[in-house]
Amino acid sequence: MLTPTEDEIAAVVDCYRRGWLTQGPGVRDLESALGGLFSCHARVVATPTAALHLILRVLGVGSADEVTVVERRRGEDLPSRRERHRPVVEEVTGLLDGRPAALAGDLAYLSFAGPLGLGSGGAVLTASAEQADLVASLRSHAMTSGTWERHHGREETYDVVDLGYNYRFDEPRAVLALARLAALGARVETR
């Protein structure tokens, strides 16, 4: 775990003063920042395990399906896997260093534990807006609208449309992640 800087502490304190603790503007800003870094849609979730679970749900993987785990990604393997209609899911935590990176697979996930020192938290990354929307729904009990939309008058109520989960990411860690992500980017620029 990284020792927080004064700026990081101030960002988290400001978050608590605003009173928004789950799935608010900090989460949206973090998703936007990650999406910009990886040129994709990003949805943050409570843990990397939650990210993997949601990816399996998005892909429709069930108990009768075969999942092949490959230790190392080899670029030449990707076309053959796609020709056999097998989606490629990659773990990209090592690419989270403040520099732009491209996804090689169909979906990806990352952990905030190592590079951002948050102890937990993760993200699902995808080029598909539909997959990103499904992840966003499933991480929040599969509700048709979140608290943010209802609080800001965009929706009055919600329906639960699928089996969903409580995989939401909290605001204090989102603003801390944003501050640390910016610091990673600043370190890269000074190299």
N, CA, C and O of each residue as an XYZ file, in Angstrom:
764
protein
N       0.855     -1.172      0.000
C       0.000      0.000      0.000
C       0.901      1.235      0.000
O       1.873      1.310      0.752
N       0.569      2.182     -0.840
C       1.322      3.430     -0.917
C       0.876      4.397      0.181
O      -0.303      4.446      0.532
N       1.807      5.152      0.708
C       1.463      6.192      1.673
C       0.835      7.351      0.908
O       1.426      7.848     -0.051
N      -0.355      7.790      1.319
C      -1.017      8.860      0.576
C      -0.299     10.199      0.728
O       0.235     10.522      1.788
N      -0.302     10.963     -0.355
C       0.248     12.313     -0.324
C      -0.803     13.255      0.258
O      -1.961     12.873      0.429
N      -0.401     14.465      0.555
C      -1.357     15.460      1.068
C      -2.449     15.756      0.040
O      -3.607     15.947      0.411
N      -2.098     15.795     -1.237
C      -3.102     16.025     -2.282
C      -4.114     14.880     -2.345
O      -5.309     15.108     -2.534
N      -3.627     13.655     -2.186
C      -4.524     12.502     -2.198
C      -5.450     12.529     -0.990
O      -6.644     12.255     -1.117
N      -4.916     12.854      0.168
C      -5.737     12.956      1.374
C      -6.803     14.036      1.200
O      -7.960     13.839      1.571
N      -6.409     15.174      0.637
C      -7.358     16.272      0.412
C      -8.467     15.851     -0.550
O      -9.627     16.216     -0.361
N      -8.111     15.080     -1.585
C      -9.116     14.620     -2.552
C     -10.134     13.697     -1.880
O     -11.333     13.798     -2.139
N      -9.660     12.808     -1.027
C     -10.562     11.886     -0.337
C     -11.425     12.633      0.680
O     -12.623     12.366      0.784
N     -10.837     13.556      1.426
C     -11.603     14.353      2.391
C     -12.688     15.149      1.662
O     -13.827     15.215      2.126
N     -12.340     15.750      0.527
C     -13.325     16.491     -0.260
C     -14.460     15.576     -0.713
O     -15.622     15.982     -0.735
N     -14.123     14.356     -1.069
C     -15.137     13.375     -1.459
C     -16.116     13.141     -0.312
O     -17.330     13.149     -0.517
N     -15.593     12.935      0.888
C     -16.471     12.732      2.051
C     -17.310     13.971      2.337
O     -18.466     13.852      2.742
N     -16.752     15.143      2.136
C     -17.527     16.376      2.369
C     -18.683     16.508      1.383
O     -19.742     17.032      1.730
N     -18.485     16.037      0.165
C     -19.564     16.076     -0.833
C     -20.672     15.085     -0.477
O     -21.819     15.243     -0.895
N     -20.310     14.055      0.305
C     -21.316     13.108      0.771
C     -21.691     12.021     -0.210
O     -22.633     11.267      0.036
N     -20.982     11.923     -1.306
C     -21.316     10.889     -2.296
C     -20.323      9.747     -2.144
O     -19.131      9.932     -2.389
N     -20.799      8.558     -1.740
C     -19.872      7.488     -1.385
C     -19.791      6.342     -2.392
O     -18.825      5.579     -2.365
N     -20.768      6.201     -3.270
C     -20.753      5.081     -4.220
C     -21.222      5.527     -5.595
O     -22.210      6.250     -5.724
N     -20.503      5.087     -6.618
C     -20.907      5.253     -8.020
C     -21.328      6.678     -8.368
O     -22.406      6.887     -8.924
N     -20.503      7.638     -8.052
C     -20.798      9.033     -8.362
C     -19.832      9.602     -9.378
O     -19.344      8.874    -10.242
N     -19.546     10.891     -9.289
C     -18.712     11.553    -10.293
C     -17.262     11.071    -10.302
O     -16.629     11.050    -11.358
N     -16.732     10.685     -9.151
C     -15.356     10.175     -9.126
C     -15.225      8.879     -9.895
O     -14.243      8.675    -10.609
N     -16.205      8.003     -9.758
C     -16.200      6.739    -10.494
C     -16.293      7.017    -11.989
O     -15.553      6.433    -12.780
N     -17.194      7.900    -12.373
C     -17.325      8.229    -13.803
C     -16.038      8.838    -14.347
O     -15.630      8.517    -15.464
N     -15.390      9.712    -13.575
C     -14.134     10.326    -14.016
C     -13.020      9.280    -14.130
O     -12.213      9.333    -15.058
N     -12.976      8.339    -13.197
C     -11.970      7.280    -13.260
C     -12.203      6.399    -14.483
O     -11.254      6.029    -15.175
N     -13.453      6.067    -14.748
C     -13.757      5.270    -15.938
C     -13.362      6.005    -17.212
O     -12.837      5.400    -18.147
N     -13.610      7.281    -17.245
C     -13.224      8.087    -18.406
C     -11.707      8.122    -18.579
O     -11.202      7.997    -19.694
N     -10.986      8.292    -17.475
C      -9.520      8.329    -17.535
C      -8.950      6.994    -18.010
O      -8.054      6.966    -18.854
N      -9.465      5.892    -17.473
C      -8.992      4.575    -17.898
C      -9.364      4.298    -19.352
O      -8.571      3.738    -20.108
N     -10.570      4.694    -19.733
C     -10.983      4.529    -21.121
C     -10.089      5.301    -22.073
O      -9.780      4.827    -23.167
N      -9.671      6.500    -21.655
C      -8.760      7.296    -22.473
C      -7.387      6.662    -22.589
O      -6.780      6.679    -23.659
N      -6.897      6.106    -21.499
C      -5.575      5.461    -21.525
C      -5.551      4.230    -22.425
O      -4.572      3.983    -23.130
N      -6.637      3.463    -22.395
C      -6.672      2.207    -23.141
C      -7.505      2.298    -24.424
O      -7.702      1.284    -25.095
N      -7.991      3.477    -24.775
C      -8.821      3.671    -25.978
C      -9.981      2.675    -26.020
O     -10.156      1.951    -26.999
N     -10.762      2.651    -24.951
C     -11.862      1.704    -24.851
C     -12.906      2.237    -23.869
O     -12.824      3.376    -23.410
N     -13.866      1.409    -23.565
C     -14.840      1.699    -22.509
C     -14.350      1.001    -21.246
O     -13.985     -0.173    -21.296
N     -14.338      1.691    -20.137
C     -13.888      1.117    -18.871
C     -15.011      1.197    -17.847
O     -15.708      2.207    -17.751
N     -15.178      0.133    -17.091
C     -16.133      0.117    -15.985
C     -15.407     -0.404    -14.752
O     -14.888     -1.521    -14.759
N     -15.370      0.398    -13.700
C     -14.659     -0.007    -12.491
C     -15.592     -0.802    -11.587
O     -16.800     -0.566    -11.533
N     -14.982     -1.757    -10.874
C     -15.730     -2.664    -10.009
C     -14.967     -2.857     -8.705
O     -13.827     -2.413     -8.568
N     -15.602     -3.517     -7.761
C     -15.067     -3.648     -6.411
C     -13.748     -4.416     -6.342
O     -12.875     -4.064     -5.549
N     -13.589     -5.452     -7.154
C     -12.389     -6.289     -7.102
C     -12.034     -6.795     -8.497
O     -12.885     -6.793     -9.387
N     -10.791     -7.227     -8.698
C     -10.442     -7.862     -9.972
C     -11.220     -9.165    -10.190
O     -11.547     -9.503    -11.327
N     -11.518     -9.892     -9.118
C     -12.321    -11.113     -9.240
C     -13.715    -10.782     -9.755
O     -14.260    -11.508    -10.587
N     -14.295     -9.683     -9.262
C     -15.598     -9.234     -9.772
C     -15.494     -8.910    -11.254
O     -16.410     -9.212    -12.019
N     -14.390     -8.301    -11.669
C     -14.188     -7.983    -13.085
C     -14.193     -9.255    -13.921
O     -14.858     -9.319    -14.955
N     -13.451    -10.270    -13.475
C     -13.432    -11.543    -14.212
C     -14.815    -12.188    -14.248
O     -15.236    -12.696    -15.288
N     -15.513    -12.171    -13.134
C     -16.854    -12.750    -13.082
C     -17.779    -12.051    -14.081
O     -18.519    -12.707    -14.813
N     -17.732    -10.721    -14.107
C     -18.599     -9.985    -15.024
C     -18.218    -10.237    -16.477
O     -19.093    -10.307    -17.340
N     -16.934    -10.373    -16.757
C     -16.512    -10.698    -18.126
C     -17.099    -12.044    -18.550
O     -17.597    -12.180    -19.668
N     -17.044    -13.034    -17.665
C     -17.628    -14.334    -17.991
C     -19.125    -14.220    -18.229
O     -19.653    -14.857    -19.141
N     -19.818    -13.417    -17.424
C     -21.257    -13.199    -17.633
C     -21.519    -12.524    -18.977
O     -22.409    -12.939    -19.718
N     -20.742    -11.480    -19.293
C     -20.925    -10.752    -20.559
C     -20.724    -11.690    -21.738
O     -21.444    -11.600    -22.732
N     -19.752    -12.589    -21.638
C     -19.473    -13.527    -22.724
C     -20.430    -14.714    -22.744
O     -20.406    -15.516    -23.678
N     -21.275    -14.831    -21.718
C     -22.227    -15.942    -21.675
C     -21.587    -17.271    -21.327
O     -22.131    -18.325    -21.658
N     -20.448    -17.239    -20.668
C     -19.752    -18.475    -20.303
C     -20.504    -19.142    -19.155
O     -20.799    -18.518    -18.135
N     -20.800    -20.406    -19.344
C     -21.508    -21.169    -18.324
C     -20.701    -22.353    -17.854
O     -19.559    -22.549    -18.271
N     -21.301    -23.143    -16.983
C     -20.580    -24.263    -16.376
C     -20.205    -25.341    -17.388
O     -19.267    -26.098    -17.135
N     -20.884    -25.441    -18.502
C     -20.573    -26.460    -19.504
C     -19.554    -25.978    -20.536
O     -19.137    -26.753    -21.397
N     -19.153    -24.725    -20.460
C     -18.230    -24.164    -21.450
C     -16.781    -24.415    -21.061
O     -16.436    -24.540    -19.887
N     -15.946    -24.483    -22.097
C     -14.510    -24.672    -21.892
C     -13.819    -23.315    -21.924
O     -14.049    -22.504    -22.821
N     -12.970    -23.083    -20.930
C     -12.174    -21.861    -20.864
C     -10.718    -22.289    -20.858
O     -10.301    -23.088    -20.018
N      -9.944    -21.756    -21.798
C      -8.528    -22.079    -21.884
C      -7.732    -20.942    -21.269
O      -7.918    -19.780    -21.630
N      -6.849    -21.273    -20.345
C      -6.012    -20.273    -19.698
C      -4.606    -20.415    -20.280
O      -4.012    -21.493    -20.240
N      -4.092    -19.327    -20.813
C      -2.760    -19.321    -21.417
C      -1.879    -18.442    -20.545
O      -2.247    -17.312    -20.226
N      -0.721    -18.952    -20.160
C       0.170    -18.196    -19.286
C       0.638    -16.903    -19.917
O       0.549    -15.845    -19.295
N       1.121    -16.965    -21.107
C       1.625    -15.776    -21.787
C       0.841    -15.529    -23.052
O       0.498    -16.455    -23.787
N       0.568    -14.281    -23.286
C      -0.116    -13.907    -24.515
C       0.924    -13.865    -25.619
O       1.970    -13.227    -25.500
N       0.605    -14.557    -26.681
C       1.469    -14.487    -27.854
C       0.633    -13.899    -28.968
O      -0.415    -14.438    -29.321
N       1.095    -12.798    -29.516
C       0.336    -12.083    -30.531
C      -0.098    -12.946    -31.683
O      -1.178    -12.745    -32.239
N       0.729    -13.909    -32.053
C       0.371    -14.761    -33.192
C      -0.769    -15.709    -32.864
O      -1.399    -16.242    -33.778
N      -1.056    -15.937    -31.574
C      -2.163    -16.799    -31.182
C      -3.524    -16.127    -31.350
O      -4.530    -16.809    -31.542
N      -3.561    -14.817    -31.280
C      -4.846    -14.116    -31.272
C      -5.675    -14.331    -32.533
O      -6.868    -14.613    -32.414
N      -5.103    -14.211    -33.751
C      -5.942    -14.441    -34.941
C      -6.530    -15.851    -34.980
O      -7.693    -16.019    -35.347
N      -5.748    -16.868    -34.610
C      -6.270    -18.239    -34.657
C      -7.392    -18.431    -33.648
O      -8.354    -19.149    -33.921
N      -7.281    -17.801    -32.490
C      -8.358    -17.911    -31.508
C      -9.623    -17.231    -32.021
O     -10.727    -17.751    -31.855
N      -9.461    -16.086    -32.634
C     -10.637    -15.376    -33.145
C     -11.278    -16.132    -34.294
O     -12.502    -16.139    -34.423
N     -10.456    -16.780    -35.145
C     -11.004    -17.576    -36.243
C     -11.866    -18.715    -35.718
O     -12.824    -19.123    -36.375
N     -11.537    -19.227    -34.548
C     -12.321    -20.301    -33.934
C     -13.438    -19.737    -33.063
O     -14.066    -20.468    -32.298
N     -13.682    -18.447    -33.182
C     -14.747    -17.760    -32.444
C     -14.583    -17.908    -30.937
O     -15.550    -18.111    -30.203
N     -13.339    -17.802    -30.499
C     -13.056    -17.825    -29.073
C     -12.605    -16.439    -28.647
O     -11.560    -15.960    -29.089
N     -13.379    -15.800    -27.800
C     -12.971    -14.473    -27.341
C     -11.690    -14.560    -26.518
O     -11.435    -15.551    -25.834
N     -10.906    -13.516    -26.599
C      -9.656    -13.438    -25.859
C      -9.824    -12.406    -24.747
O     -10.168    -11.251    -24.999
N      -9.576    -12.843    -23.517
C      -9.638    -11.971    -22.351
C      -8.217    -11.837    -21.827
O      -7.525    -12.835    -21.628
N      -7.786    -10.610    -21.605
C      -6.421    -10.405    -21.127
C      -6.398     -9.636    -19.812
O      -7.295     -8.846    -19.515
N      -5.366     -9.883    -19.046
C      -5.118     -9.178    -17.795
C      -4.074     -8.119    -18.112
O      -2.980     -8.450    -18.568
N      -4.398     -6.840    -17.877
C      -3.538     -5.742    -18.331
C      -3.038     -4.851    -17.197
O      -2.673     -3.699    -17.433
N      -3.017     -5.364    -15.980
C      -2.554     -4.558    -14.853
C      -1.160     -4.001    -15.099
O      -0.883     -2.849    -14.763
N      -0.282     -4.807    -15.681
C       1.086     -4.377    -15.944
C       1.192     -3.219    -16.920
O       2.217     -2.539    -16.964
N       0.146     -2.986    -17.705
C       0.150     -1.865    -18.651
C      -0.314     -0.559    -18.016
O      -0.231      0.498    -18.641
N      -0.800     -0.625    -16.783
C      -1.302      0.574    -16.106
C      -0.129      1.331    -15.477
O       0.192      1.162    -14.301
N       0.497      2.169    -16.306
C       1.665      2.922    -15.832
C       1.587      4.403    -16.187
O       2.582      5.121    -16.090
N       0.403      4.859    -16.599
C       0.232      6.270    -16.933
C       0.403      6.576    -18.405
O       0.125      7.691    -18.845
N       0.861      5.591    -19.176
C       1.022      5.787    -20.618
C      -0.125      5.129    -21.364
O      -0.666      4.125    -20.900
N      -0.504      5.674    -22.507
C      -1.539      5.019    -23.308
C      -1.109      3.612    -23.706
O       0.068      3.361    -23.966
N      -2.069      2.706    -23.749
C      -1.806      1.321    -24.138
C      -3.002      0.824    -24.949
O      -4.110      1.347    -24.828
N      -2.763     -0.176    -25.761
C      -3.828     -0.751    -26.589
C      -4.158     -2.149    -26.084
O      -3.290     -2.880    -25.607
N      -5.423     -2.498    -26.200
C      -5.859     -3.842    -25.840
C      -5.654     -4.761    -27.030
O      -5.942     -4.385    -28.166
N      -5.160     -5.961    -26.776
C      -5.012     -6.960    -27.834
C      -6.206     -7.900    -27.861
O      -6.569     -8.418    -28.916
N      -6.815     -8.120    -26.703
C      -7.927     -9.053    -26.595
C      -9.269     -8.392    -26.834
O      -9.355     -7.204    -27.142
N     -10.314     -9.192    -26.685
C     -11.679     -8.702    -26.870
C     -12.162     -7.958    -25.622
O     -12.865     -6.953    -25.722
N     -11.783     -8.455    -24.470
C     -12.082     -7.828    -23.185
C     -10.829     -7.931    -22.329
O      -9.987     -8.802    -22.544
N     -10.716     -7.041    -21.364
C      -9.561     -7.072    -20.471
C     -10.021     -6.674    -19.075
O     -11.091     -6.096    -18.879
N      -9.173     -7.005    -18.126
C      -9.422     -6.563    -16.758
C      -8.095     -6.149    -16.157
O      -7.028     -6.539    -16.630
N      -8.184     -5.352    -15.106
C      -6.980     -4.948    -14.386
C      -7.287     -4.794    -12.913
O      -8.442     -4.688    -12.500
N      -6.217     -4.785    -12.130
C      -6.306     -4.646    -10.684
C      -5.722     -3.305    -10.268
O      -4.726     -2.855    -10.834
N      -6.334     -2.670     -9.289
C      -5.809     -1.414     -8.745
C      -4.868     -1.650     -7.568
O      -4.304     -0.696     -7.032
N      -4.689     -2.904     -7.159
C      -3.881     -3.191     -5.974
C      -2.425     -2.801     -6.178
O      -1.866     -2.069     -5.361
N      -1.807     -3.270     -7.238
C      -0.387     -3.027     -7.450
C      -0.044     -1.609     -7.860
O       0.535     -0.861     -7.072
N      -0.395     -1.225     -9.090
C       0.067      0.071     -9.596
C      -0.501      1.284     -8.858
O       0.161      2.318     -8.770
N      -1.708      1.168     -8.332
C      -2.327      2.308     -7.659
C      -2.345      2.143     -6.142
O      -2.752      3.057     -5.425
N      -1.915      1.006     -5.657
C      -1.806      0.784     -4.216
C      -3.110      0.921     -3.462
O      -3.121      1.419     -2.336
N      -4.215      0.487     -4.061
C      -5.512      0.655     -3.400
C      -5.928     -0.548     -2.572
O      -6.926     -0.479     -1.855
N      -5.193     -1.645     -2.650
C      -5.554     -2.826     -1.891
C      -6.604     -3.665     -2.583
O      -6.575     -4.891     -2.478
N      -7.526     -3.044     -3.284
C      -8.570     -3.763     -3.999
C      -9.119     -2.847     -5.084
O      -8.710     -1.693     -5.211
N     -10.027     -3.369     -5.843
C     -10.614     -2.619     -6.941
C     -10.052     -3.080     -8.257
O      -8.919     -3.555     -8.338
N     -10.857     -2.936     -9.288
C     -10.434     -3.348    -10.612
C     -11.321     -2.734    -11.665
O     -12.202     -1.930    -11.362
N     -11.084     -3.117    -12.901
C     -11.864     -2.578    -14.000
C     -12.013     -3.605    -15.105
O     -11.154     -4.466    -15.297
N     -13.114     -3.500    -15.825
C     -13.344     -4.247    -17.054
C     -13.150     -3.266    -18.195
O     -13.683     -2.157    -18.162
N     -12.390     -3.668    -19.202
C     -12.117     -2.833    -20.369
C     -12.625     -3.547    -21.613
O     -12.395     -4.743    -21.788
N     -13.317     -2.808    -22.475
C     -13.869     -3.397    -23.694
C     -14.022     -2.328    -24.770
O     -14.203     -1.148    -24.469
N     -13.947     -2.749    -26.009
C     -14.189     -1.838    -27.133
C     -15.686     -1.670    -27.388
O     -16.098     -0.752    -28.097
N     -16.483     -2.538    -26.821
C     -17.921     -2.568    -27.079
C     -18.709     -1.745    -26.057
O     -18.642     -2.001    -24.855
N     -19.445     -0.770    -26.546
C     -20.304      0.027    -25.659
C     -21.393     -0.849    -25.031
O     -21.759     -0.648    -23.873
N     -21.908     -1.815    -25.790
C     -22.949     -2.699    -25.273
C     -22.415     -3.552    -24.122
O     -23.096     -3.724    -23.112
N     -21.196     -4.088    -24.270
C     -20.613     -4.878    -23.192
C     -20.358     -4.006    -21.961
O     -20.592     -4.438    -20.832
N     -19.882     -2.794    -22.177
C     -19.631     -1.878    -21.058
C     -20.927     -1.557    -20.324
O     -20.949     -1.515    -19.094
N     -22.013     -1.330    -21.073
C     -23.305     -1.056    -20.448
C     -23.799     -2.253    -19.637
O     -24.369     -2.089    -18.558
N     -23.575     -3.458    -20.167
C     -23.997     -4.653    -19.437
C     -23.195     -4.811    -18.148
O     -23.760     -5.147    -17.108
N     -21.891     -4.573    -18.205
C     -21.065     -4.627    -16.999
C     -21.571     -3.608    -15.975
O     -21.708     -3.925    -14.793
N     -21.847     -2.391    -16.430
C     -22.331     -1.341    -15.526
C     -23.644     -1.741    -14.867
O     -23.855     -1.464    -13.686
N     -24.519     -2.384    -15.613
C     -25.789     -2.824    -15.047
C     -25.580     -3.952    -14.042
O     -26.091     -3.892    -12.923
N     -24.836     -4.976    -14.435
C     -24.655     -6.143    -13.578
C     -23.912     -5.819    -12.288
O     -24.169     -6.441    -11.257
N     -22.986     -4.848    -12.330
C     -22.221     -4.516    -11.116
C     -23.085     -3.831    -10.071
O     -22.713     -3.758     -8.900
N     -24.241     -3.328    -10.494
C     -25.102     -2.577     -9.593
C     -26.498     -3.203     -9.535
O     -27.502     -2.537     -9.787
N     -26.540     -4.499     -9.196
C     -27.787     -5.241     -9.000
C     -28.660     -5.339    -10.251
O     -29.834     -5.693    -10.146
N     -28.113     -5.034    -11.438
C     -28.870     -5.061    -12.699
C     -30.067     -4.107    -12.650
O     -31.126     -4.390    -13.211
N     -29.882     -2.989    -11.978
C     -30.941     -1.984    -11.894
C     -30.902     -1.103    -13.141
O     -29.833     -0.835    -13.689
N     -32.074     -0.658    -13.581
C     -32.153      0.158    -14.791
C     -31.638      1.575    -14.586
O     -31.327      2.260    -15.560
N     -31.542      2.025    -13.351
C     -30.940      3.335    -13.087
C     -30.255      3.282    -11.730
O     -30.677      2.556    -10.830
N     -29.200      4.059    -11.602
C     -28.462      4.110    -10.348
C     -28.926      5.256     -9.476
O     -29.763      6.069     -9.868
N     -28.365      5.297     -8.298
C     -28.709      6.340     -7.336
C     -28.386      7.721     -7.893
O     -29.135      8.672     -7.664
N     -27.274      7.840     -8.625
C     -26.863      9.134     -9.193
C     -27.961      9.697    -10.099
O     -28.314     10.872     -9.995
N     -28.499      8.852    -10.989
C     -29.558      9.311    -11.894
C     -30.812      9.694    -11.123
O     -31.450     10.700    -11.437
N     -31.170      8.904    -10.120
C     -32.368      9.222     -9.341
C     -32.156     10.471     -8.493
O     -33.068     11.286     -8.353
N     -30.965     10.626     -7.928
C     -30.664     11.792     -7.101
C     -30.679     13.088     -7.911
O     -31.030     14.147     -7.392
N     -30.304     12.999     -9.162
C     -30.248     14.191    -10.017
C     -31.483     14.352    -10.910
O     -31.460     15.115    -11.875
N     -32.549     13.636    -10.584
C     -33.820     13.836    -11.260
C     -33.916     13.267    -12.660
O     -34.871     13.563    -13.378
N     -32.946     12.454    -13.066
C     -32.997     11.868    -14.408
C     -33.948     10.677    -14.458
O     -34.529     10.375    -15.501
N     -34.098     10.014    -13.334
C     -34.998      8.865    -13.198
C     -35.688      8.974    -11.846
O     -35.114      9.488    -10.885
N     -36.919      8.490    -11.780
C     -37.621      8.508    -10.505
C     -37.583      7.159     -9.810
O     -37.654      7.083     -8.583
N     -37.473      6.109    -10.581
C     -37.525      4.769    -10.025
C     -36.592      3.865    -10.826
O     -35.875      4.332    -11.711
N     -36.605      2.584    -10.514
C     -35.778      1.630    -11.245
C     -36.457      0.266    -11.255
O     -37.334     -0.018    -10.439
N     -36.033     -0.565    -12.193
C     -36.419     -1.970    -12.238
C     -35.146     -2.795    -12.137
O     -34.069     -2.333    -12.514
N     -35.266     -3.994    -11.636
C     -34.163     -4.952    -11.645
C     -34.455     -5.906    -12.796
O     -35.465     -6.610    -12.778
N     -33.571     -5.934    -13.803
C     -33.860     -6.640    -15.050
C     -33.080     -7.939    -15.238
O     -33.269     -8.626    -16.242
N     -32.220     -8.283    -14.304
C     -31.408     -9.490    -14.435
C     -30.862     -9.841    -13.058
O     -31.074     -9.110    -12.091
N     -30.165    -10.953    -12.977
C     -29.458    -11.290    -11.758
C     -28.197    -10.436    -11.729
O     -27.294    -10.631    -12.542
N     -28.134     -9.495    -10.798
C     -26.994     -8.603    -10.704
C     -26.274     -8.776     -9.387
O     -26.626     -9.636     -8.579
N     -25.257     -7.947     -9.175
C     -24.379     -8.104     -8.032
C     -24.081     -6.746     -7.406
O     -24.309     -5.704     -8.020
N     -23.581     -6.770     -6.205
C     -23.123     -5.553     -5.560
C     -21.605     -5.475     -5.742
O     -20.840     -5.709     -4.806
N     -21.186     -5.141     -6.968
C     -19.774     -5.021     -7.324
C     -19.389     -3.564     -7.551
O     -18.399     -3.272     -8.222
N     -20.174     -2.657     -6.989
C     -19.917     -1.229     -7.199
C     -18.603     -0.797     -6.559
O     -18.128     -1.400     -5.596
N     -18.033      0.258     -7.117
C     -16.785      0.824     -6.623
C     -17.117      2.080     -5.840
O     -18.025      2.822     -6.215
N     -16.397      2.326     -4.761
C     -16.734      3.467     -3.919
C     -16.010      4.743     -4.355
O     -14.918      4.700     -4.920
N     -16.644      5.856     -4.079
C     -16.125      7.178     -4.454
C     -14.779      7.531     -3.827
O     -13.901      8.023     -4.536
N     -14.573      7.298     -2.505
C     -13.272      7.673     -1.933
C     -12.099      6.995     -2.636
O     -11.081      7.635     -2.902
N     -12.238      5.690     -2.941
C     -11.148      5.019     -3.653
C     -11.061      5.480     -5.095
O      -9.975      5.474     -5.675
N     -12.173      5.877     -5.684
C     -12.140      6.375     -7.064
C     -11.344      7.671     -7.154
O     -10.524      7.831     -8.058
N     -11.577      8.601     -6.223
C     -10.828      9.867     -6.281
C      -9.360      9.643     -5.927
O      -8.482     10.319     -6.464
N      -9.089      8.698     -5.027
C      -7.702      8.349     -4.724
C      -7.037      7.717     -5.946
O      -5.890      8.036     -6.263
N      -7.750      6.824     -6.632
C      -7.213      6.206     -7.852
C      -6.935      7.253     -8.924
O      -5.912      7.194     -9.605
N      -7.846      8.209     -9.070
C      -7.638      9.288    -10.061
C      -6.382     10.090     -9.747
O      -5.600     10.402    -10.645
N      -6.188     10.424     -8.476
C      -4.998     11.185     -8.085
C      -3.737     10.381     -8.352
O      -2.741     10.924     -8.828
N      -3.773      9.103     -8.050
C      -2.589      8.262     -8.265
C      -2.356      7.987     -9.743
O      -1.209      7.870    -10.176
N      -3.411      7.884    -10.510
C      -3.277      7.708    -11.956
C      -2.634      8.950    -12.578
O      -1.784      8.841    -13.461
N      -3.046     10.124    -12.112
C      -2.445     11.374    -12.595
C      -0.965     11.436    -12.221
O      -0.141     11.902    -13.009
N      -0.630     10.967    -11.023
C       0.768     10.947    -10.597
C       1.594      9.996    -11.454
O       2.744     10.293    -11.779
N       1.010      8.846    -11.824
C       1.716      7.929    -12.726
C       2.012      8.603    -14.052
O       3.119      8.500    -14.580
N       1.011      9.299    -14.591
C       1.186     10.016    -15.854
C       2.253     11.103    -15.750
O       3.038     11.296    -16.679
N       2.281     11.805    -14.634
C       3.289     12.866    -14.447
C       4.688     12.278    -14.368
O       5.642     12.861    -14.884
N       4.812     11.110    -13.714
C       6.136     10.460    -13.645
C       6.612     10.033    -15.014
O       7.800     10.130    -15.320
N       5.688      9.558    -15.847
C       6.055      9.136    -17.208
C       6.527     10.352    -18.018
O       7.494     10.259    -18.774
N       5.846     11.484    -17.857
C       6.217     12.690    -18.611
C       7.589     13.201    -18.220
O       8.282     13.769    -19.063
N       8.015     13.021    -16.968
C       9.312     13.533    -16.542
C      10.457     12.602    -16.915
O      11.620     12.993    -16.808
N      10.158     11.373    -17.352
C      11.225     10.425    -17.734
C      11.936     10.848    -18.973
O      12.854     10.162    -19.422
